[in-house]
Amino acid sequence: MALTTAMKLLRRGTVIPAHPLALTASRKLDERRQRALTRYYLDAGAGGIAVGVHTTQFGIRDPRVALFHPVLELAAETVREWEARHQRRVVRVAGVIGRTRQATREAGIARGLGYHVGLLGLGALARASDAELIAHAREVGEVLPLMGFYLQPAVGGRRLAYSFWRRFVELPSVVAIKIAPFNRYDTLDVVRAVADAGRSGEIALYTGNDDSILVDLVTQYPGGVRLVGGLLGHWAFWTRRAVQLLEAAHRAVAGGGSIPLRLSALAPEVTDANGAIFDAAHFFRGCIPGIHEVLRRQGLLRGRWCLNPNEELSPGQAREIERVSRAYPHLNDDDFVREHLDRWLR
């Protein structure tokens, strides 16, 4: 797949699920269900996948686990098979983290496996200056085009001021940014930096703000800038509905009029569902098990096991997941999964 095609897909805006890690009860990679998840996302209409990101669990990089390369390779193989059958292209995003040596190595692995973009996590450089962060990004960007990542501090991010983003968006390797600070002021810093740099037509902005997904997608920000899609753990489940919601948001924006009342009403429902599944009540400690639990209920995963045995649902989280599942049946895609699950698991 030509890189220019990937950039067109990114710029147009699409659903990019943050890919979970399917494990057996002994906490080993369940390749069959890992492939099934990828097939699910693509059949649901997602235009991309993101692998090696937070939802995939950073522990895959632990030498004792050694799953970074295998998991990225498995996803890339499954995507290529799907593309050959359906004649439709898929954007491949790889999580790239760590200090410069590690990040460039991961970017090289991803590029060699056919990934198009590296989602650049800066958590390992928590005390670095803006100049050091820019130098880091420049070096990694020489290996693989970059999607910047503004991650909320509650889950390991750091505050990144407008001055950083204004310099970051000048890098020619930057093709997209995932905005996920869960903060409207910080979101505006990124948007303004892109607009001020005159790169709003070149850099695709994706929401990662799980607390305001639909709001982000239908808002026109200063300078005429819009967020065109999402790269979200929240879109790693109920993905068919996510695709339909993004399509509805795109139609509303293209119409140029007021946002339909039904779409506006869905915004707080999506946020409420996210709060339960991502465990906002406990500062997101049960985020990944929450995603796994929804996928387990649908039959896509056998269990909600994580690499860390202590990573489990928080007290009361299962009840909250049940509550939002009952309250918002129109947000799930259980029927779609039930219809195709056997084929995905073949």
Disulfide bonds with the S-S distance in Angstrom:
none
